[in-house]
């Protein structure tokens, strides 16, 4: 019975670790680049808006 419990716990911990690693990798590969693109787009919009207003204040 002891071997079964140890094996079950080890398997459970290993599975949870694999799931956590997969989620972390997904976040790094998919989510962060999308967030960076959105931030870049927003910054470009703000720059264009400032540039447009400064051109007309002449």
Secondary structure as UniProt FT lines:
FT   HELIX           2..26
FT   HELIX           27..31
FT   HELIX           32..57
//
